[in-house]
Amino acid sequence: MLNIVILAAGLGKRMQSNLPKVLHTIAGRSMLSHVLDGARDLDADSIVVVVGHGAEEVQSAYAADTDLQFALQRPQLGTGHAVQQAVGLLKEDGEDDVTIVLYGDVPLVQVTTLQALLAARGEGLAVLTEILQDPAGYGRIVRNDKGEVCAIVEHKDANETQRSITEVNTGIIAAPTAPLKRWLSQLTNNNAQGEYYLTDVIGMAVADGLPVAVAHPQAAFETLGVNSRMQQAQLERMWQSELARRQLESGVTLADPARFDVRGQLVCGRDVFIDVGCVFVGNVELADGVHVGPHCVLRNVVIGPGTQIEAYSHLDQAQVGAHAHIGPYARLRPGAQLADHTHVGNFVEIKNTQLGEGSKANHLAYLGDADIGARVNIGAGTITCNYDGVNKFRTVIEDDAFIGSDTQLVAPVRVGRGATIGAGTTLTRDAPAEQLTVSRARQTAIAGWVRPVKKPR
């Protein structure tokens, strides 16, 4: 059985926030969610989250996650005390039972590192350690003359010789479950902080004759914790740099990797180009040859091959086909579905609308709750009047229609195939196919009319 205990009870005082620390985000997702991803990737049999400060809020945030169990730590008396609260929820079925301890404010430990930690453990205990040039504040890994780990000494309890050690404890361990339970029951708080240290189980394992192995993270960001807004911002940039590196290695061109933000999952095909300042939120898929201009925001969208998205366009819960042209300054709202070879230009907003193949809306239009066929031209200033203040209605525009500029289509209304709507028309009834429909006042010129002028004072 594989148990994972995630310590998430801390106050996070230095965050200066009412939000529990583990609910603060990195790359658009809470730190705790990142840790849970790693736990689930390991296919754990039991995941226990130890909560304390803001416990109700943390549990509420994950109420739908049926694979989680919660243990309450009040008061907070150290890391060993925290794990003690989870003991009753740890599963056992034999000698191979293992428990990994992770931290809700150390969000970016990769599953490959956790797998290496489990592999290093053998039949004993394994600790994730790092070598730091400046180890101040960290617990030191103390080894005997044979180079074997014999203890972890916290910085405040370390003597001068021990403080010179540069191998430090990250806090992440993998231990056999039954012995871990026994060691936890033997912890004392006889130390400088008056707390129950989880690290004391290392010495207990050595005393029991169990081997203590170490593993190391592949990247420095994996074991960095967040205790302040500054550390959060620094870790965010490090992680975004890592995400940019992965995209570059997969063949994506980034105009500037330092100005690139992913807050979810970005999947790219071949020969994708992404300009500066773009933000990708949720699940975004960019097919082969997609070009994304500067300062675009894409949220939960699928973009077909060869499509061009120009600067400052916002796409949210939309689908765009192949070889389309979007923007600049276009907005696609939820339910927008654009077929191949469509054009949506500057200051055009589309919501809950299907735009057929080859159709164009190039300037200053609002298309909401509409079904628009193929090869339709939408003139500048066109509006589908879809809302009467209570209900929403659909507009249907059939293939090959031409909608003149400054047209208002008052839904529900249908424009027939090949119909032309004259500029300035307010359409309140269906427009017949293959005909011109015009609705406007007759133009009149008034002879002798004089423009008013201001009277002198």
Residue pairs with C-beta under 8 A, 6 or more apart in sequence:
1 45
1 46
1 91
1 92
1 93
1 94
1 96
1 97
1 98
1 177
2 42
2 43
2 44
2 45
2 46
2 97
2 98
2 99
2 100
3 44
3 45
3 46
3 47
3 48
3 90
3 91
3 97
3 98
3 99
3 100
3 177
4 39
4 42
4 44
4 46
4 47
4 48
4 99
4 100
4 101
4 102
5 48
5 50
5 83
5 86
5 90
5 99
5 100
5 101
5 102
6 32
6 35
6 36
6 39
6 47
6 48
6 49
6 50
6 102
6 103
6 104
7 50
7 79
7 82
7 83
7 101
7 102
7 103
7 104
8 20
8 22
8 32
8 49
8 50
8 51
8 52
8 58
8 103
8 104
8 105
9 50
9 51
9 52
9 53
9 55
9 73
9 76
9 82
10 21
10 22
10 52
10 53
10 76
10 104
10 105
11 21
11 52
11 53
11 76
12 20
12 21
12 22
12 24
12 53
12 105
12 227
14 227
14 228
15 21
15 24
15 226
15 227
15 228
15 229
15 232
16 229
17 24
19 54
19 57
20 53
20 54
20 57
20 58
21 31
21 53
21 104
21 105
21 226
21 227
22 30
22 31
22 32
22 58
22 104
22 105
23 30
23 31
23 32
23 54
23 57
23 58
23 61
24 30
24 31
24 226
24 232
25 31
26 34
26 107
26 108
26 226
26 232
26 235
26 236
26 239
27 34
27 236
27 239
27 240
27 243
27 261
27 262
27 263
27 264
28 262
28 263
28 264
28 281
29 263
29 264
30 61
31 104
31 105
31 106
31 107
31 226
32 49
32 58
32 61
32 62
32 104
32 107
34 107
34 108
35 102
35 103
35 104
35 106
35 107
35 109
36 47
36 62
36 65
36 68
37 111
38 102
38 109
38 110
38 111
38 114
39 47
39 100
39 102
40 47
40 67
41 111
42 100
42 111
42 114
42 115
42 118
44 100
45 91
46 69
46 89
46 90
46 91
47 67
47 68
47 69
48 68
48 69
48 70
48 71
48 86
48 89
48 90
49 58
49 62
49 68
49 69
49 70
49 71
49 104
50 70
50 71
50 72
50 73
50 82
50 83
50 85
50 86
51 58
51 59
51 70
51 71
51 72
51 73
52 72
52 73
52 74
52 75
52 76
52 82
53 76
55 70
55 72
55 74
58 70
59 70
62 68
69 89
71 85
71 86
71 88
71 89
72 85
73 81
73 82
73 85
76 82
77 189
77 195
77 196
78 189
78 193
78 195
78 196
78 197
78 198
79 101
79 171
79 195
79 196
79 197
79 198
79 199
80 184
80 187
80 195
80 196
80 197
80 198
80 199
80 200
80 201
81 187
81 195
81 196
82 198
83 101
83 180
83 184
83 198
84 184
84 185
84 187
84 196
87 181
87 184
90 97
90 99
90 177
90 181
91 97
91 177
92 177
92 178
95 176
95 178
97 176
97 177
97 178
98 118
98 121
98 174
98 175
98 176
98 177
99 174
99 175
99 176
99 177
99 180
100 114
100 117
100 118
100 172
100 173
100 174
101 171
101 172
101 173
101 175
101 198
102 109
102 172
103 171
103 172
103 225
105 225
105 226
105 227
106 170
106 171
106 172
106 223
106 224
106 225
106 226
107 226
107 235
108 221
108 222
108 224
108 235
108 239
109 128
109 172
109 217
109 222
109 223
110 217
110 218
110 219
110 222
112 218
113 128
113 215
113 217
113 218
113 222
116 215
116 216
117 126
117 128
117 172
117 174
117 215
118 126
118 174
119 215
120 126
120 174
120 213
120 214
120 215
121 174
121 175
121 213
122 211
122 213
123 176
123 210
123 211
124 176
124 205
124 210
124 211
124 212
124 213
125 173
125 174
125 175
125 176
125 179
125 201
125 202
125 205
125 210
125 211
125 212
125 213
126 173
126 174
126 175
126 212
126 213
126 214
126 215
127 141
127 149
127 152
127 169
127 170
127 172
127 173
127 202
127 212
127 213
127 214
127 215
128 170
128 171
128 172
128 173
128 214
128 215
128 216
128 217
128 223
129 141
129 167
129 168
129 169
129 170
129 214
129 215
129 216
130 167
130 168
130 170
130 216
130 217
130 220
130 223
131 166
131 167
131 168
131 216
132 138
132 166
132 168
133 166
135 155
135 163
135 165
135 166
135 167
135 168
136 155
137 155
138 155
138 168
138 169
139 152
139 153
139 154
139 155
139 168
139 169
139 171
139 199
140 152
140 153
140 155
140 158
140 162
140 163
140 165
140 167
140 168
140 169
141 149
141 152
141 165
141 167
141 168
141 169
141 214
142 149
142 150
142 151
142 152
142 153
142 162
142 165
143 149
143 150
143 167
144 150
148 206
148 211
148 212
149 202
149 206
149 212
149 213
149 214
150 202
150 203
150 206
150 212
151 202
151 203
151 206
152 169
152 199
152 200
152 202
152 203
153 162
153 199
154 191
154 192
154 193
154 197
154 199
155 163
156 191
156 192
156 193
157 191
157 192
158 165
167 214
169 199
170 217
170 223
171 198
171 199
172 223
173 198
173 201
173 202
175 183
175 201
175 205
176 210
179 205
179 208
179 210
180 201
183 200
183 201
183 204
183 205
184 201
186 204
187 196
187 197
187 200
187 201
188 196
188 200
189 195
189 196
191 197
202 212
205 212
206 212
217 223
219 242
220 238
221 235
221 238
221 239
221 242
224 231
224 234
224 235
224 238
225 231
226 232
226 235
240 260
240 261
240 262
241 257
241 258
243 260
243 262
243 266
244 254
244 257
244 258
244 260
245 257
247 254
247 260
247 266
247 268
247 274
248 254
248 257
250 268
251 268
251 270
251 271
251 272
252 268
252 272
252 273
252 274
253 271
253 272
253 273
253 274
254 260
254 274
255 273
255 274
255 275
255 276
255 294
256 276
259 276
259 277
260 274
260 276
260 278
261 278
261 279
261 280
262 280
263 279
263 280
263 281
263 282
264 280
264 281
264 282
264 283
264 284
264 300
265 282
265 283
265 284
266 280
266 284
266 286
267 283
267 284
267 285
267 286
268 285
268 286
268 290
269 286
269 287
269 288
269 289
269 290
269 305
270 288
270 289
271 288
271 289
272 286
272 288
272 289
272 290
272 291
272 292
273 290
273 291
273 292
274 292
275 292
275 293
275 294
275 295
275 296
275 311
276 294
276 295
277 294
277 295
277 296
278 292
278 294
278 295
278 296
278 297
278 298
279 296
279 297
279 298
280 298
280 299
281 297
281 298
281 299
281 300
282 299
282 300
283 300
284 298
284 299
284 300
284 301
284 302
284 303
285 301
285 302
285 303
286 292
286 303
287 303
287 304
287 305
287 306
287 307
287 322
288 305
288 306
289 305
289 306
290 303
290 304
290 305
290 306
290 307
290 308
290 309
291 307
291 308
291 309
292 298
292 309
293 308
293 309
293 310
293 311
293 312
293 313
293 327
293 328
294 311
294 312
295 311
295 312
296 309
296 311
296 312
296 313
296 314
296 315
296 327
297 313
297 314
297 315
297 316
298 309
298 315
299 315
299 316
299 317
300 316
300 317
301 315
301 316
301 317
301 318
301 319
301 320
301 332
302 319
302 320
303 309
303 315
303 320
304 320
304 321
304 322
304 323
304 324
304 340
305 322
305 323
306 322
306 323
307 320
307 321
307 322
307 323
307 324
307 325
307 326
308 324
308 325
308 326
309 315
309 326
309 327
310 325
310 326
310 327
310 328
310 329
310 330
311 327
311 328
311 329
312 327
312 328
312 329
313 326
313 327
313 328
313 329
313 330
313 331
313 332
314 330
314 331
314 332
315 326
315 330
315 331
315 332
315 336
316 332
316 333
316 334
317 333
317 334
317 335
317 336
318 332
318 333
318 334
318 335
318 336
318 337
318 338
318 350
319 336
319 337
319 338
320 326
320 332
320 338
320 342
321 338
321 339
321 340
321 341
321 342
321 357
322 340
322 341
323 340
323 341
324 338
324 339
324 340
324 341
324 342
324 343
324 344
325 342
325 343
325 344
325 345
326 332
326 338
326 344
327 344
327 345
327 346
328 346
329 346
329 347
330 344
330 345
330 346
330 347
330 348
330 349
330 350
331 348
331 349
331 350
332 338
332 344
332 349
332 350
332 351
333 349
333 350
333 351
333 352
334 351
334 352
335 351
335 352
335 353
336 350
336 351
336 352
336 353
336 355
337 353
337 354
337 355
338 344
338 350
338 355
339 354
339 355
339 356
339 357
339 358
339 359
339 374
340 357
340 358
341 357
341 358
342 355
342 356
342 357
342 358
342 359
342 360
343 359
343 360
343 361
343 362
344 350
344 355
344 360
344 361
344 362
345 360
345 361
345 362
345 363
346 362
346 363
346 364
347 363
347 364
347 365
348 361
348 362
348 363
348 364
348 365
348 366
348 367
349 365
349 366
349 367
349 368
350 361
350 366
350 367
350 368
351 367
351 368
351 369
352 368
352 369
352 370
353 367
353 368
353 369
353 370
353 371
353 372
353 384
354 370
354 371
354 372
355 361
355 367
355 372
355 376
356 372
356 373
356 374
356 375
356 376
356 399
357 374
357 375
358 374
358 375
359 372
359 373
359 374
359 375
359 376
359 377
359 378
360 376
360 377
360 378
361 367
361 378
361 382
362 378
362 380
363 379
363 380
363 381
364 380
364 381
365 378
365 379
365 380
365 381
365 382
365 383
366 382
366 383
366 384
367 378
367 382
367 384
368 384
368 386
368 387
368 392
369 384
369 386
369 392
369 393
369 394
369 395
369 411
370 384
370 386
370 394
370 395
370 396
370 397
370 411
371 394
371 395
371 396
371 397
372 378
372 397
373 397
373 398
373 399
373 400
373 401
373 417
374 399
374 400
375 399
375 400
376 397
376 399
376 400
376 401
376 402
376 403
377 401
377 402
377 403
378 403
379 402
379 403
379 404
379 405
379 406
379 407
379 423
380 405
380 406
381 405
381 406
381 407
382 403
382 405
382 406
382 407
382 408
382 409
383 407
383 408
383 409
384 395
384 409
384 411
385 408
385 409
385 410
385 411
386 392
386 393
386 394
386 395
386 411
387 393
392 411
393 411
393 412
394 411
394 412
395 409
395 411
395 412
395 413
395 414
395 415
396 413
396 414
396 415
397 403
397 409
397 414
397 415
398 414
398 415
398 416
398 417
398 418
398 419
398 433
399 417
399 418
400 417
400 418
401 415
401 416
401 417
401 418
401 419
401 420
401 421
402 419
402 420
402 421
403 409
403 415
403 421
404 420
404 421
404 422
404 423
404 424
404 425
405 423
405 424
406 423
406 424
407 421
407 423
407 424
407 425
407 426
407 427
408 425
408 426
408 427
409 415
409 421
409 427
410 426
410 427
410 428
413 427
413 428
413 429
413 430
413 431
414 430
414 431
415 421
415 427
415 430
415 431
416 430
416 431
416 432
416 433
416 434
416 435
417 433
417 434
418 433
418 434
419 431
419 432
419 433
419 434
419 435
419 436
419 437
420 435
420 436
420 437
421 427
421 431
421 436
421 437
421 438
422 436
422 437
422 438
422 439
422 440
424 439
424 440
425 437
425 438
425 439
425 440
426 439
427 437
427 439
428 439
431 437
